[in-house]
Amino acid sequence: MQYKIEQIGAEFSDKAINGLESRFNKYAEQGYKFHSVFQVQKTGCLGIGAPSVTYLAVYVKE
């Protein structure tokens, strides 16, 4: 099994949702299936600064 993980952000406009849909379709054409999305907290640059929240999408290919 092979995994692909992609940062997809935390805020979505209509244009961003269409872009995400296109990426999902592109990965499906490459044999990947969508698996899940989860939230992570990223640290600031060099570990300083305010952390930010983002989401990661996970795809799998058997």
N, C-alpha and C positions, 0 to 999 in steps of 0.2 A: 504494500500500500504506500502511496506517495501523497504527501500533504503539501498544500500551498497556503500560505497565510499572508493576508493583505490588510494593511491599515486602510479603513474606509472613512475615518473621521467621525465627528459627533454631531455636526449640523448639516442638514440637507435642504437644498433648494430643489425646485422641480427639475432644473437642469442637472443638478448633481444626482438626483434619483435616476434620471434617464441614463447618465453616464455609468452609474453602478449597474443598472440593468444590462447595458452593453457589455460591461466587463464580465458579468455573470454568464452572459450568452457566449462570449469569447472563450471563457474557461470551459464551458460545457462542450463547445466544439473541439477542445483539446482533450476531452475525456474526463474532465474533473466534474464532480458533483458537489453542490453546496452542502456543507456539513453543519456549520453553526456560526454564530456571532457572539463575541463576548467583549465586555468592557474592561479596559485597562487604564491605569494611571501612568502617564509618562512623566519622568522627572524633567526639570528645566535643563537648559544647556549647562554642561559640566556639573550636573547635579545640583545646581543652584537655581534660584528663581522659582516661580510658582509652578507646581505640577499642573498638567492638563489631562482631561479625560478624552479618550478616543475609543474607537471600536475596531476590533480585528475580525475579519471574515476568514473562516477556515473552509477549504475545499479539499476533497480527497479524490484520488484516482487509484483504482485497483489494478 
